[in-house]
Structure formats: C-alpha cells, structure tokens
Amino acid sequence: MSHSTDISPQENESVSASKMPDTYLILFFVAVFAFALTYFVNPGSFEVIEQVTSSGDVRMVLDPNSFQLIEDAKAGLPIFASGGEMGFLNLPFEGMVSGSKWGASIGVFAFIIITGGAFGIIMSTGSINRGLMRLIAKSQTLEVLAVPVLFFAFSLGGAIFGMGEEVIPFVLIIVPIFLAMGYDSITSLLVTYVATQIGFACSWMNPFSVSVAQGIADLPILSGQEFRIALWFVFTLIGAGFTLMYAFKVKKDPSKSPTFKQDKQNRSEAISLDGIQLNTGDWLILLTLVSTIGWMIWGVTTQGYYLPEIASQFFTMGLVAAVIGLIFRLDGMTANGAVEAFRHGASQLLPAALVVAFAKGIVLMLGGDGPEQASVLNTILHYAAESLSGLSQTVAASFMFLFQSVFNFFVTSGSGQAALTMPIMAPLSDLLGVSRQVAVLAFQLGDGLTNILVPTSAALMGCLGAAKVDWGVWIRFIAKPMLVLFLLSILTMILAVVIGFH
C-alpha cells in the first residue's frame, strides 16, 4: 500500500532514482527476452508424482528424472495471435485473465485490489495514525523505551500489513521528536522504515507478500508461521538492540552522527503530542483491525480459507471501518469520502496488481508454469537444477536468497516479485530437494531486506526525503548493518534446510 505525500527526496536522490528504469520497463524487456527465448530454447515437460509429507499430507511434485525435450515443437511465438492463443502482443490481456479465483493471476489480482481498498478506508479514518502518535507521546516520557517500543511497533506493522510508504508521514513526526530527545535523523529512519522492512521480510501473514508467494507456491496460507514468528522476533530484537546502541552513542556525542550538521539546524523543531487522545471511534477501528486479523487466522488455520475468503474478510473490515468512521466522524469522514478512500487504496495497489498480471503473461509466453505442459520454463528449470545439482541443499537455499536479493533491485514490489519469481523458484526447489517453504523464505528475506538500501525503492527514497538524509550518506551508514543482516539471512536459510522447514 502507499499514500500520496508532498515529500520530495533530495535532488541527487531524485536523479539517482530517475536513472533507474521503471518496473514496467524492466518487465517489458524481460518479456522481449522471453519472446526471443521461444525461438532458441526447445520446450520441455516433467511428470508429477505424489509426495507424502512428514505431517501425512499428500501433494504433487516434480519428478526430476522425468524431464523430456519436445524436439519437434514449433519454434517461436507469433507477434500477435487470435482465437485466444498466446502471442507477444497478447501478453497483458492473457496474463490478466489467466488462472481462477483461487490463484494467479486473476485471483491474486482481485485479492490485491480489494485488500488495498479495505486498508485505504482503515487508514483514512486516521485512527492508526493517532494510535501510533499516542504511543510515541507515551514513550517520550521514557526515553530508554522509546526506541525499542517504536521499533517493535513499526516492525509489527510491516509484518501484519506490509507497511511501507505509509511510514513516510511518521518519519516527519518522529524526526523532530527524536532530535529534541538528543537522537538524530538516522535513529528516526531506523525505528520507522528499517523496522517496517525487517517486519516485512520476516512476516508470517503479510497479505501482499508471503500470502501471495505461498499461494503461487501452492502452499497453505499462513503455513510455517511458528518459524516465521520466531524469526521476526529475533531479527526485530537484533534490529532494536543495534538501534538502541547507536541512539545512545549519538545522544552521548552528537558529532558522531553522519547527519550531525543537518540535524544541528533542525534540533529546535520539537513536536508536542501531549494533546493527542484516542476517542471511542479510534478504539473501535483498532479493535476492528485486530478482530479481522484474528478472524483471518482462525479461518485459514481451522476452516481452510483462501484468497476469496480472505479478500472478503478484509472487505468486511473496510465496511465496518467506514460505518464507524461515519458514526464518529473520524477525520470528517463522509459516505462519499469512504468510497473515495476505498478507491484510493485500491488504486495505490493497482500497479502491483498489474505487475502480477504482466509477470504471469511472461510465464505464459514461455509456455506456462505447469510441469506437465511443454514449456521453455520447464527447460530452464531443468538446466538450472542441473547446474546447481552439485551443490548441497544448504548452499542451494543460500543461492536462492542471493538471487531474490539481486532481483529486488529491479522489481521492488513484493507481490510483483513473488508473481515473477515464485513460479520458477517453487518448482526449482522441488528439483533441488529444498522445500517450497524454504523457497518462500528466500523470497521474503531477499525482497524485504534489500528494500533498506536500493534506490529503486520509492518508500526508502520518500523516507530519506522526509528525514532530509542524502542517499549517499544513508548507504555509507547502513552498509555494515546490512552485511550483518545478510549473513544472518544466509544462516537462517541454512537453519531452515537443516530443520526441514516445510
């Protein structure tokens, strides 16, 4: 999700960002490359076999020894095809309407749009904003707790609903508060944006990343949550501990801050939040959000709810939030305003939904992602697996994480990256003997953590602009902490393989 702001990044940051090609341009060039591949790579197919998991469940997986090349297949796709066939220019439409309501692409497309609209209504009431600002005001009286409490709160936001661009207004609020408390702008970015991305990377229920990835990988939504919750707690604890140590170092000697000169000019801009109170409507909105999350967890774990039911649950949440907002006039909400909030929230996620459709179209150009149907993708998977076959499962899992990290530089959309990579990574994990849950974990960690440093992330550049921190200054500061996070992620991938995470 994202919300429009009037924040502009620093001039050199804008130049850096403008040099990076748009996600759709990247997808277009990937599509051209995929189109060319159909002329040079013969399609192939696998057989599928039943596999009984340790829990007794039966699922269908690739038989890695059954690959067959289709030698006499017609080389290359046409530029344009009629009669519902696939051609290069048919990519957007065919990608969008493929699949069913149970998965990619039309089901995921609808799920993202409806969920985005529901959260748009929730955010438009202002209750979540006031709740977080009230938390900030309370923490202000206990400076030692302010940093870890806020870090855990924003990390939880990233884990639950993929908080990203929404954090930009809070950077504006927290920077002057932390400056008044003796901290610096870097500390403000750590407790807000960095915290959300750690939560995003280790989420067990984020509907915009892990749920989409698990759906594409044909895994039960919210499965493996025990491991991910523990991972979230450990990574968040490490992040909060590092931030606290850094904050105290700057408080003791402000000259040690990379933003010392800039902060010195703004240190007098304190914000008073003493007058902020939560009214009955705000508490009801927060209760609605918590109740919906509980309802979703119950439905997925005990009733087998999937994309259609979860989307309907979030839509219900949006309706209830709109009624509460109208009754209590939260932020002056009107009936038309509630509809506009839904439309705005949905429109903010439309680019991510379209990425899912375009990515699916690329997969269809390669012949589809079905193992039993002849496709270029199956041939690529076969030879990729052969190239990694000499590696141990732990090394293969580590390379999966590194691949996702590099790929995120080009496609920073969580749901978009899931749609583009998981159709490849999920069956590849079958061929390598690595569980699909490990493949999803590689996607999560690679996607979420690199958002902390890549200049192609709109959320990062917006937060840096709000804090008035140059991207060059930020990258020099965050490089060493990011190296630690990457090493911890590789250790996590190895641990997941060793314990048989599935």
Helices and strands as residue ranges (DSSP letters): H 11-19, H 23-40, E 44-45, E 48-52, E 58-62, E 68-69, G 88-90, H 91-97, H 106-124, H 127-140, H 143-161, G 165-167, H 168-180, H 185-189, I 190-194, H 195-201, H 210-216, H 225-252, G 254-256, H 260-266, H 280-298, I 299-303, H 307-328, G 330-332, H 335-365, H 376-388, H 393-407, H 414-432, H 436-450, H 458-467, H 471-498
